[in-house]
Amino acid sequence: MFYGFVKSQWEAGKVSVGLPAVGFPGKPSLHGAGFKVSSAIAFLSDKEKAEIVELAKKDARGKCEA
């Protein structure tokens, strides 16, 4: 339910994904612009959060290769 909303907000640039540096342990973080987006992120399952992180990784790789 919240995944579609958060994904659309990520595509609109209202969700940022913080990835840990290569070689360092850490968990990616999701941050939303505004209360509504931040609240929706809080209700995502770990699997849904991981899917958003994978979208961000693919986007970052695409920009590096271009």
PDB file of N, CA, C and O in Angstrom:
ATOM      1  N   MET A   1       0.823  -1.195   0.000  1.00  0.00           N
ATOM      2  CA  MET A   1       0.000   0.000   0.000  1.00  0.00           C
ATOM      3  C   MET A   1       0.866   1.258   0.000  1.00  0.00           C
ATOM      4  O   MET A   1       0.622   2.182  -0.776  1.00  0.00           O
ATOM      5  N   PHE A   2       1.863   1.293   0.857  1.00  0.00           N
ATOM      6  CA  PHE A   2       2.721   2.472   0.946  1.00  0.00           C
ATOM      7  C   PHE A   2       3.861   2.433  -0.066  1.00  0.00           C
ATOM      8  O   PHE A   2       4.424   3.471  -0.415  1.00  0.00           O
ATOM      9  N   TYR A   3       4.201   1.230  -0.536  1.00  0.00           N
ATOM     10  CA  TYR A   3       5.330   1.086  -1.454  1.00  0.00           C
ATOM     11  C   TYR A   3       5.141   1.918  -2.723  1.00  0.00           C
ATOM     12  O   TYR A   3       6.053   2.638  -3.129  1.00  0.00           O
ATOM     13  N   GLY A   4       3.980   1.827  -3.346  1.00  0.00           N
ATOM     14  CA  GLY A   4       3.717   2.573  -4.571  1.00  0.00           C
ATOM     15  C   GLY A   4       3.844   4.076  -4.363  1.00  0.00           C
ATOM     16  O   GLY A   4       4.383   4.788  -5.211  1.00  0.00           O
ATOM     17  N   PHE A   5       3.347   4.546  -3.236  1.00  0.00           N
ATOM     18  CA  PHE A   5       3.440   5.977  -2.932  1.00  0.00           C
ATOM     19  C   PHE A   5       4.898   6.398  -2.736  1.00  0.00           C
ATOM     20  O   PHE A   5       5.337   7.411  -3.280  1.00  0.00           O
ATOM     21  N   VAL A   6       5.642   5.611  -1.953  1.00  0.00           N
ATOM     22  CA  VAL A   6       7.047   5.964  -1.689  1.00  0.00           C
ATOM     23  C   VAL A   6       7.860   5.882  -2.976  1.00  0.00           C
ATOM     24  O   VAL A   6       8.724   6.727  -3.215  1.00  0.00           O
ATOM     25  N   LYS A   7       7.597   4.882  -3.802  1.00  0.00           N
ATOM     26  CA  LYS A   7       8.313   4.764  -5.076  1.00  0.00           C
ATOM     27  C   LYS A   7       8.048   5.978  -5.960  1.00  0.00           C
ATOM     28  O   LYS A   7       8.972   6.519  -6.566  1.00  0.00           O
ATOM     29  N   SER A   8       6.802   6.404  -6.035  1.00  0.00           N
ATOM     30  CA  SER A   8       6.485   7.578  -6.865  1.00  0.00           C
ATOM     31  C   SER A   8       7.141   8.840  -6.311  1.00  0.00           C
ATOM     32  O   SER A   8       7.562   9.713  -7.069  1.00  0.00           O
ATOM     33  N   GLN A   9       7.226   8.930  -4.979  1.00  0.00           N
ATOM     34  CA  GLN A   9       7.885  10.084  -4.371  1.00  0.00           C
ATOM     35  C   GLN A   9       9.393  10.035  -4.603  1.00  0.00           C
ATOM     36  O   GLN A   9      10.027  11.079  -4.761  1.00  0.00           O
ATOM     37  N   TRP A  10       9.973   8.836  -4.625  1.00  0.00           N
ATOM     38  CA  TRP A  10      11.401   8.702  -4.934  1.00  0.00           C
ATOM     39  C   TRP A  10      11.660   9.148  -6.368  1.00  0.00           C
ATOM     40  O   TRP A  10      12.626   9.862  -6.638  1.00  0.00           O
ATOM     41  N   GLU A  11      10.790   8.721  -7.289  1.00  0.00           N
ATOM     42  CA  GLU A  11      10.931   9.119  -8.689  1.00  0.00           C
ATOM     43  C   GLU A  11      10.795  10.629  -8.853  1.00  0.00           C
ATOM     44  O   GLU A  11      11.396  11.216  -9.753  1.00  0.00           O
ATOM     45  N   ALA A  12      10.003  11.261  -7.980  1.00  0.00           N
ATOM     46  CA  ALA A  12       9.820  12.716  -8.027  1.00  0.00           C
ATOM     47  C   ALA A  12      10.931  13.462  -7.287  1.00  0.00           C
ATOM     48  O   ALA A  12      10.962  14.693  -7.290  1.00  0.00           O
ATOM     49  N   GLY A  13      11.841  12.722  -6.656  1.00  0.00           N
ATOM     50  CA  GLY A  13      12.954  13.357  -5.961  1.00  0.00           C
ATOM     51  C   GLY A  13      12.657  13.763  -4.530  1.00  0.00           C
ATOM     52  O   GLY A  13      13.394  14.560  -3.949  1.00  0.00           O
ATOM     53  N   LYS A  14      11.592  13.231  -3.955  1.00  0.00           N
ATOM     54  CA  LYS A  14      11.218  13.609  -2.595  1.00  0.00           C
ATOM     55  C   LYS A  14      11.650  12.591  -1.549  1.00  0.00           C
ATOM     56  O   LYS A  14      11.400  12.771  -0.357  1.00  0.00           O
ATOM     57  N   VAL A  15      12.308  11.510  -2.003  1.00  0.00           N
ATOM     58  CA  VAL A  15      12.863  10.506  -1.099  1.00  0.00           C
ATOM     59  C   VAL A  15      14.333  10.355  -1.440  1.00  0.00           C
ATOM     60  O   VAL A  15      14.690  10.124  -2.595  1.00  0.00           O
ATOM     61  N   SER A  16      15.184  10.486  -0.434  1.00  0.00           N
ATOM     62  CA  SER A  16      16.605  10.271  -0.658  1.00  0.00           C
ATOM     63  C   SER A  16      17.025   8.980   0.011  1.00  0.00           C
ATOM     64  O   SER A  16      16.507   8.601   1.061  1.00  0.00           O
ATOM     65  N   VAL A  17      17.981   8.310  -0.626  1.00  0.00           N
ATOM     66  CA  VAL A  17      18.489   7.044  -0.124  1.00  0.00           C
ATOM     67  C   VAL A  17      19.952   7.244   0.222  1.00  0.00           C
ATOM     68  O   VAL A  17      20.758   7.620  -0.629  1.00  0.00           O
ATOM     69  N   GLY A  18      20.286   6.988   1.481  1.00  0.00           N
ATOM     70  CA  GLY A  18      21.671   7.087   1.934  1.00  0.00           C
ATOM     71  C   GLY A  18      22.298   5.707   1.919  1.00  0.00           C
ATOM     72  O   GLY A  18      21.886   4.820   2.667  1.00  0.00           O
ATOM     73  N   LEU A  19      23.295   5.528   1.068  1.00  0.00           N
ATOM     74  CA  LEU A  19      23.981   4.243   0.968  1.00  0.00           C
ATOM     75  C   LEU A  19      25.296   4.300   1.730  1.00  0.00           C
ATOM     76  O   LEU A  19      25.984   5.320   1.694  1.00  0.00           O
ATOM     77  N   PRO A  20      25.661   3.214   2.423  1.00  0.00           N
ATOM     78  CA  PRO A  20      26.944   3.206   3.116  1.00  0.00           C
ATOM     79  C   PRO A  20      28.092   3.181   2.103  1.00  0.00           C
ATOM     80  O   PRO A  20      27.923   2.720   0.974  1.00  0.00           O
ATOM     81  N   ALA A  21      29.226   3.666   2.505  1.00  0.00           N
ATOM     82  CA  ALA A  21      30.389   3.671   1.626  1.00  0.00           C
ATOM     83  C   ALA A  21      30.819   2.246   1.315  1.00  0.00           C
ATOM     84  O   ALA A  21      30.617   1.337   2.121  1.00  0.00           O
ATOM     85  N   VAL A  22      31.410   2.057   0.151  1.00  0.00           N
ATOM     86  CA  VAL A  22      31.863   0.731  -0.260  1.00  0.00           C
ATOM     87  C   VAL A  22      32.914   0.235   0.731  1.00  0.00           C
ATOM     88  O   VAL A  22      33.862   0.949   1.058  1.00  0.00           O
ATOM     89  N   GLY A  23      32.732  -0.981   1.196  1.00  0.00           N
ATOM     90  CA  GLY A  23      33.693  -1.568   2.117  1.00  0.00           C
ATOM     91  C   GLY A  23      33.402  -1.312   3.583  1.00  0.00           C
ATOM     92  O   GLY A  23      34.105  -1.826   4.453  1.00  0.00           O
ATOM     93  N   PHE A  24      32.382  -0.532   3.867  1.00  0.00           N
ATOM     94  CA  PHE A  24      32.032  -0.237   5.250  1.00  0.00           C
ATOM     95  C   PHE A  24      30.686  -0.875   5.575  1.00  0.00           C
ATOM     96  O   PHE A  24      29.756  -0.831   4.770  1.00  0.00           O
ATOM     97  N   PRO A  25      30.592  -1.463   6.755  1.00  0.00           N
ATOM     98  CA  PRO A  25      29.296  -2.040   7.119  1.00  0.00           C
ATOM     99  C   PRO A  25      28.292  -0.927   7.407  1.00  0.00           C
ATOM    100  O   PRO A  25      28.662   0.167   7.834  1.00  0.00           O
ATOM    101  N   GLY A  26      27.091  -1.208   7.178  1.00  0.00           N
ATOM    102  CA  GLY A  26      26.058  -0.212   7.449  1.00  0.00           C
ATOM    103  C   GLY A  26      24.799  -0.547   6.710  1.00  0.00           C
ATOM    104  O   GLY A  26      24.797  -1.323   5.754  1.00  0.00           O
ATOM    105  N   LYS A  27      23.749   0.040   7.161  1.00  0.00           N
ATOM    106  CA  LYS A  27      22.429  -0.197   6.587  1.00  0.00           C
ATOM    107  C   LYS A  27      22.016   1.055   5.817  1.00  0.00           C
ATOM    108  O   LYS A  27      22.157   2.166   6.329  1.00  0.00           O
ATOM    109  N   PRO A  28      21.511   0.890   4.599  1.00  0.00           N
ATOM    110  CA  PRO A  28      21.020   2.048   3.858  1.00  0.00           C
ATOM    111  C   PRO A  28      19.879   2.733   4.620  1.00  0.00           C
ATOM    112  O   PRO A  28      19.143   2.090   5.367  1.00  0.00           O
ATOM    113  N   SER A  29      19.750   4.021   4.420  1.00  0.00           N
ATOM    114  CA  SER A  29      18.685   4.764   5.088  1.00  0.00           C
ATOM    115  C   SER A  29      17.829   5.480   4.048  1.00  0.00           C
ATOM    116  O   SER A  29      18.312   5.901   2.997  1.00  0.00           O
ATOM    117  N   LEU A  30      16.557   5.605   4.371  1.00  0.00           N
ATOM    118  CA  LEU A  30      15.616   6.318   3.514  1.00  0.00           C
ATOM    119  C   LEU A  30      15.122   7.545   4.262  1.00  0.00           C
ATOM    120  O   LEU A  30      14.763   7.464   5.437  1.00  0.00           O
ATOM    121  N   HIS A  31      15.107   8.675   3.581  1.00  0.00           N
ATOM    122  CA  HIS A  31      14.640   9.920   4.185  1.00  0.00           C
ATOM    123  C   HIS A  31      13.639  10.574   3.250  1.00  0.00           C
ATOM    124  O   HIS A  31      13.889  10.702   2.052  1.00  0.00           O
ATOM    125  N   GLY A  32      12.509  10.984   3.798  1.00  0.00           N
ATOM    126  CA  GLY A  32      11.465  11.607   2.994  1.00  0.00           C
ATOM    127  C   GLY A  32      11.342  13.088   3.276  1.00  0.00           C
ATOM    128  O   GLY A  32      11.595  13.553   4.387  1.00  0.00           O
ATOM    129  N   ALA A  33      10.946  13.818   2.248  1.00  0.00           N
ATOM    130  CA  ALA A  33      10.715  15.253   2.378  1.00  0.00           C
ATOM    131  C   ALA A  33       9.280  15.461   2.843  1.00  0.00           C
ATOM    132  O   ALA A  33       8.336  15.277   2.074  1.00  0.00           O
ATOM    133  N   GLY A  34       9.127  15.837   4.078  1.00  0.00           N
ATOM    134  CA  GLY A  34       7.795  16.101   4.603  1.00  0.00           C
ATOM    135  C   GLY A  34       7.272  14.975   5.471  1.00  0.00           C
ATOM    136  O   GLY A  34       7.751  13.843   5.415  1.00  0.00           O
ATOM    137  N   PHE A  35       6.281  15.313   6.271  1.00  0.00           N
ATOM    138  CA  PHE A  35       5.726  14.377   7.239  1.00  0.00           C
ATOM    139  C   PHE A  35       5.041  13.195   6.564  1.00  0.00           C
ATOM    140  O   PHE A  35       5.208  12.055   6.996  1.00  0.00           O
ATOM    141  N   LYS A  36       4.279  13.453   5.518  1.00  0.00           N
ATOM    142  CA  LYS A  36       3.517  12.385   4.854  1.00  0.00           C
ATOM    143  C   LYS A  36       4.447  11.332   4.252  1.00  0.00           C
ATOM    144  O   LYS A  36       4.222  10.133   4.415  1.00  0.00           O
ATOM    145  N   VAL A  37       5.482  11.781   3.563  1.00  0.00           N
ATOM    146  CA  VAL A  37       6.418  10.849   2.932  1.00  0.00           C
ATOM    147  C   VAL A  37       7.217  10.106   4.000  1.00  0.00           C
ATOM    148  O   VAL A  37       7.394   8.891   3.905  1.00  0.00           O
ATOM    149  N   SER A  38       7.694  10.812   5.001  1.00  0.00           N
ATOM    150  CA  SER A  38       8.451  10.178   6.076  1.00  0.00           C
ATOM    151  C   SER A  38       7.611   9.138   6.815  1.00  0.00           C
ATOM    152  O   SER A  38       8.111   8.075   7.183  1.00  0.00           O
ATOM    153  N   SER A  39       6.351   9.444   7.026  1.00  0.00           N
ATOM    154  CA  SER A  39       5.457   8.499   7.692  1.00  0.00           C
ATOM    155  C   SER A  39       5.239   7.253   6.848  1.00  0.00           C
ATOM    156  O   SER A  39       5.217   6.141   7.376  1.00  0.00           O
ATOM    157  N   ALA A  40       5.079   7.428   5.551  1.00  0.00           N
ATOM    158  CA  ALA A  40       4.884   6.282   4.660  1.00  0.00           C
ATOM    159  C   ALA A  40       6.124   5.388   4.662  1.00  0.00           C
ATOM    160  O   ALA A  40       6.003   4.163   4.623  1.00  0.00           O
ATOM    161  N   ILE A  41       7.304   5.984   4.706  1.00  0.00           N
ATOM    162  CA  ILE A  41       8.548   5.203   4.751  1.00  0.00           C
ATOM    163  C   ILE A  41       8.585   4.349   6.015  1.00  0.00           C
ATOM    164  O   ILE A  41       9.033   3.203   5.982  1.00  0.00           O
ATOM    165  N   ALA A  42       8.121   4.899   7.108  1.00  0.00           N
ATOM    166  CA  ALA A  42       8.134   4.166   8.379  1.00  0.00           C
ATOM    167  C   ALA A  42       7.276   2.911   8.324  1.00  0.00           C
ATOM    168  O   ALA A  42       7.539   1.960   9.059  1.00  0.00           O
ATOM    169  N   PHE A  43       6.264   2.886   7.475  1.00  0.00           N
ATOM    170  CA  PHE A  43       5.371   1.735   7.374  1.00  0.00           C
ATOM    171  C   PHE A  43       5.805   0.706   6.330  1.00  0.00           C
ATOM    172  O   PHE A  43       5.136  -0.315   6.169  1.00  0.00           O
ATOM    173  N   LEU A  44       6.899   0.946   5.621  1.00  0.00           N
ATOM    174  CA  LEU A  44       7.381  -0.024   4.644  1.00  0.00           C
ATOM    175  C   LEU A  44       7.997  -1.220   5.355  1.00  0.00           C
ATOM    176  O   LEU A  44       8.594  -1.082   6.423  1.00  0.00           O
ATOM    177  N   SER A  45       7.848  -2.383   4.760  1.00  0.00           N
ATOM    178  CA  SER A  45       8.517  -3.573   5.292  1.00  0.00           C
ATOM    179  C   SER A  45       9.997  -3.518   4.896  1.00  0.00           C
ATOM    180  O   SER A  45      10.393  -2.719   4.047  1.00  0.00           O
ATOM    181  N   ASP A  46      10.795  -4.367   5.516  1.00  0.00           N
ATOM    182  CA  ASP A  46      12.221  -4.405   5.173  1.00  0.00           C
ATOM    183  C   ASP A  46      12.412  -4.764   3.699  1.00  0.00           C
ATOM    184  O   ASP A  46      13.303  -4.230   3.039  1.00  0.00           O
ATOM    185  N   LYS A  47      11.584  -5.657   3.190  1.00  0.00           N
ATOM    186  CA  LYS A  47      11.674  -6.055   1.782  1.00  0.00           C
ATOM    187  C   LYS A  47      11.366  -4.869   0.862  1.00  0.00           C
ATOM    188  O   LYS A  47      12.059  -4.659  -0.133  1.00  0.00           O
ATOM    189  N   GLU A  48      10.336  -4.102   1.192  1.00  0.00           N
ATOM    190  CA  GLU A  48       9.968  -2.941   0.379  1.00  0.00           C
ATOM    191  C   GLU A  48      11.055  -1.871   0.432  1.00  0.00           C
ATOM    192  O   GLU A  48      11.357  -1.237  -0.580  1.00  0.00           O
ATOM    193  N   LYS A  49      11.636  -1.672   1.603  1.00  0.00           N
ATOM    194  CA  LYS A  49      12.746  -0.715   1.712  1.00  0.00           C
ATOM    195  C   LYS A  49      13.916  -1.161   0.857  1.00  0.00           C
ATOM    196  O   LYS A  49      14.551  -0.344   0.190  1.00  0.00           O
ATOM    197  N   ALA A  50      14.205  -2.468   0.873  1.00  0.00           N
ATOM    198  CA  ALA A  50      15.305  -3.002   0.069  1.00  0.00           C
ATOM    199  C   ALA A  50      15.047  -2.789  -1.427  1.00  0.00           C
ATOM    200  O   ALA A  50      15.983  -2.543  -2.187  1.00  0.00           O
ATOM    201  N   GLU A  51      13.792  -2.883  -1.847  1.00  0.00           N
ATOM    202  CA  GLU A  51      13.462  -2.651  -3.256  1.00  0.00           C
ATOM    203  C   GLU A  51      13.702  -1.193  -3.652  1.00  0.00           C
ATOM    204  O   GLU A  51      14.183  -0.924  -4.752  1.00  0.00           O
ATOM    205  N   ILE A  52      13.374  -0.259  -2.771  1.00  0.00           N
ATOM    206  CA  ILE A  52      13.645   1.159  -3.045  1.00  0.00           C
ATOM    207  C   ILE A  52      15.158   1.392  -3.117  1.00  0.00           C
ATOM    208  O   ILE A  52      15.637   2.129  -3.979  1.00  0.00           O
ATOM    209  N   VAL A  53      15.897   0.765  -2.218  1.00  0.00           N
ATOM    210  CA  VAL A  53      17.362   0.889  -2.219  1.00  0.00           C
ATOM    211  C   VAL A  53      17.929   0.345  -3.522  1.00  0.00           C
ATOM    212  O   VAL A  53      18.833   0.952  -4.096  1.00  0.00           O
ATOM    213  N   GLU A  54      17.422  -0.779  -3.998  1.00  0.00           N
ATOM    214  CA  GLU A  54      17.896  -1.345  -5.265  1.00  0.00           C
ATOM    215  C   GLU A  54      17.605  -0.404  -6.429  1.00  0.00           C
ATOM    216  O   GLU A  54      18.430  -0.276  -7.333  1.00  0.00           O
ATOM    217  N   LEU A  55      16.456   0.251  -6.424  1.00  0.00           N
ATOM    218  CA  LEU A  55      16.161   1.243  -7.465  1.00  0.00           C
ATOM    219  C   LEU A  55      17.194   2.365  -7.445  1.00  0.00           C
ATOM    220  O   LEU A  55      17.656   2.809  -8.496  1.00  0.00           O
ATOM    221  N   ALA A  56      17.553   2.818  -6.255  1.00  0.00           N
ATOM    222  CA  ALA A  56      18.535   3.887  -6.122  1.00  0.00           C
ATOM    223  C   ALA A  56      19.908   3.429  -6.602  1.00  0.00           C
ATOM    224  O   ALA A  56      20.623   4.189  -7.254  1.00  0.00           O
ATOM    225  N   LYS A  57      20.279   2.189  -6.282  1.00  0.00           N
ATOM    226  CA  LYS A  57      21.569   1.667  -6.731  1.00  0.00           C
ATOM    227  C   LYS A  57      21.615   1.575  -8.254  1.00  0.00           C
ATOM    228  O   LYS A  57      22.611   1.951  -8.873  1.00  0.00           O
ATOM    229  N   LYS A  58      20.537   1.076  -8.854  1.00  0.00           N
ATOM    230  CA  LYS A  58      20.493   0.987 -10.326  1.00  0.00           C
ATOM    231  C   LYS A  58      20.578   2.369 -10.947  1.00  0.00           C
ATOM    232  O   LYS A  58      21.254   2.562 -11.958  1.00  0.00           O
ATOM    233  N   ASP A  59      19.893   3.332 -10.342  1.00  0.00           N
ATOM    234  CA  ASP A  59      19.930   4.699 -10.848  1.00  0.00           C
ATOM    235  C   ASP A  59      21.331   5.271 -10.740  1.00  0.00           C
ATOM    236  O   ASP A  59      21.801   5.928 -11.668  1.00  0.00           O
ATOM    237  N   ALA A  60      22.005   5.033  -9.625  1.00  0.00           N
ATOM    238  CA  ALA A  60      23.372   5.541  -9.438  1.00  0.00           C
ATOM    239  C   ALA A  60      24.338   4.894 -10.418  1.00  0.00           C
ATOM    240  O   ALA A  60      25.206   5.569 -10.971  1.00  0.00           O
ATOM    241  N   ARG A  61      24.196   3.585 -10.637  1.00  0.00           N
ATOM    242  CA  ARG A  61      25.071   2.900 -11.598  1.00  0.00           C
ATOM    243  C   ARG A  61      24.843   3.432 -12.993  1.00  0.00           C
ATOM    244  O   ARG A  61      25.798   3.600 -13.751  1.00  0.00           O
ATOM    245  N   GLY A  62      23.607   3.701 -13.351  1.00  0.00           N
ATOM    246  CA  GLY A  62      23.295   4.235 -14.669  1.00  0.00           C
ATOM    247  C   GLY A  62      23.908   5.598 -14.896  1.00  0.00           C
ATOM    248  O   GLY A  62      24.349   5.911 -16.002  1.00  0.00           O
ATOM    249  N   LYS A  63      23.936   6.411 -13.853  1.00  0.00           N
ATOM    250  CA  LYS A  63      24.528   7.744 -13.976  1.00  0.00           C
ATOM    251  C   LYS A  63      26.042   7.680 -14.058  1.00  0.00           C
ATOM    252  O   LYS A  63      26.666   8.515 -14.712  1.00  0.00           O
ATOM    253  N   CYS A  64      26.643   6.683 -13.392  1.00  0.00           N
ATOM    254  CA  CYS A  64      28.103   6.533 -13.439  1.00  0.00           C
ATOM    255  C   CYS A  64      28.565   6.031 -14.790  1.00  0.00           C
ATOM    256  O   CYS A  64      29.648   6.390 -15.251  1.00  0.00           O
ATOM    257  N   GLU A  65      27.759   5.209 -15.424  1.00  0.00           N
ATOM    258  CA  GLU A  65      28.128   4.626 -16.717  1.00  0.00           C
ATOM    259  C   GLU A  65      27.873   5.580 -17.871  1.00  0.00           C
ATOM    260  O   GLU A  65      28.447   5.415 -18.947  1.00  0.00           O
ATOM    261  N   ALA A  66      27.037   6.557 -17.669  1.00  0.00           N
ATOM    262  CA  ALA A  66      26.668   7.480 -18.762  1.00  0.00           C
ATOM    263  C   ALA A  66      27.763   8.475 -19.040  1.00  0.00           C
ATOM    264  O   ALA A  66      27.620   9.320 -19.924  1.00  0.00           O
TER     265      ALA A  66
END
